[in-house]
Amino acid sequence: MNIHSHHHPLIGSLRGQHLAWLLTLAVVATTTGCASTPPAASTAQIAVTEAALNHASSAGGAEMAPTEMAAARDKLVRANAAMTAREFDQALRLAEEAQVDALLAEVKARATKAQRAADELREGRRVLREELDRKSK
């Protein structure tokens, strides 16, 4: 069975849930920041972004989605620099973008793990079937 033609239900569920999150964040990112952003909003977003990076890292993002993790970290560093420069709109925008990158890294890592688990289950089932066939002969 081709793994690309039949996805495990968990993988589809993960993609759907996290796609919804990413779309929500994209809408929020494009609708905020037009007015002058107060420092507290940028500070809060940076904290949320740091938590998202920690979640992505715990999910294996560094190994399975290194490009997205690097982009998230880079944008977070730039967001912190913008905070220091008192460019709060820029800090908020960069922190939101970093959060989206971190969420994408987490989704990719979890999807990769789910795919590996599904592949292992399929392989285990195949081996059991071969063993049963051999014993029944």
N, C-alpha and C positions, 0 to 999 in steps of 0.2 A: 504494500500500500504506500503510495506516495504521500509523504508527510505534508507536502504543500497542498494537496488536494483535500485532505481531511485534517482539520485542526482539532486539537483537544478542546473541550468546552471551556476549560479554565483559561486557556490562552485567549479565546474570543471574548470571554468575560473581562479579563484584564485589559484587553485593548479597548473595549467599549467603555469601561469605567474610567480609565485614564485618559482616553480621548476626550470624554466629556469634561474632565478636569482641565485638560489643556485648553480646550475651547473656552471654557469659563474664564480661565486665567487670561487668555488672549483678549477676550472682550473687556475684562477688567483693566488690563494693561492699556488698551487703546482708549478707554473712556475716562481714565484717571490722569492726573498730572497736567491738565490744561490750565487750571488755576494754580496759584502759588501753593506749593506743598509745604505744610508745616513740618518742622524737624521731627516731631513725634511720629508722624505717619511714615517718614523714611526710616526712622529708627526701628519702628515696629516691623516694617516690611523686611528690613535687613535681618531681624531676629527670626522671622518666619522663613526667610530664605536659608539662613544657617541651619534651621531645623530640617528643611527640605533636603539640603545637602547631606546632613547626617543620616537621614532616612535612606537616601540614594546610596550612600556609602555602605550602610549596613546591609542593603539589598544586594551589594556586589557591583554597584555602578562603576567603581574605579576599574574593575577587571573587564566588565562586559559592555560598558558604554564610556570608554575613556575620553572620547571626543566631547561628549555632552558634559561630562564631569569637569573637564578642563575649561570648557566655555563657561560653565556655571561659576567655577571658582574665580576665573578671570573677571567676569562681570561683577562678582561680589567684591573683589579687591577694588575694582573701579568705582563701585557704589560707595564703599567706605572712603575712598579718596575724595569723591564728590561731596560726601558729608563733611569731611574736614575742610573742604573749600567752600562750605555752606551753599552748595548747589543742590538744594533739596529735591527739586523736580528731577534733575538728572539722576540723583542717588536713588530715588524711588523707581524710576524707569529701569535703571540697570538692575536693581534688586529684584524687580518683578520679572525681568527677562532671565535673570539667574535662577529664579525659582522655577520657571517653566523648563529651563535646561535641566535642572536637577530632577524635576518630576519626570521628564522624558528619559533621563538616565535610569531612574528607578523603574519605570515601566519596561524599558528594554532589558534591564537585568532580571526582573521578575518574569518577563515573557521568555527569556532565554532559559532560566531555571525551569520554568513550567514545560518548555519544549523538551529539555533534557530529561525531565522526569517522565514525560509521555513516551519518549523514545526508549527509556529504560524499561518502562512497563510493557511496551510492545515487544521489546527484545526478550524480556522474561517470559511473556506469553508464547512467543515463538519457540523458545527453548523447551518450555513445558510441553508444548504440542509435539515437538520432535521426540521428546522423551516418552510421552504416552504412545505415540505411533510405534516407536521402537519396541516398547514393552508389549504391545498388543500383537506383534508379529510372531 
